[in-house]
């Protein structure tokens, strides 16, 4: 049950609306790394599907997408299996 305060994009009026929006799986490792709009300077790693390897980038600290890993070893384990 949603109370109406400080919601996010994961709220839908009906079950059908939710399933329509959420049932299409996204391969996050196909997404281009996104630093987001923040002003932070956090070192992160992402899988670059065009190069077939991981790349480092500076994350702003908010938003962005799921192709964003803090630890290089974690990216190598997860991303390179794709």
Buried (B, 14 or more C-beta within 10 A) or exposed (E): EEEEEEEEEEEBEEEEEEEEEEEEEEEBBEBEBBBBEEEEEBEBBBBBBEEEEBBEBEBBBEEBEEBBBEEEEEBBEBBEEE
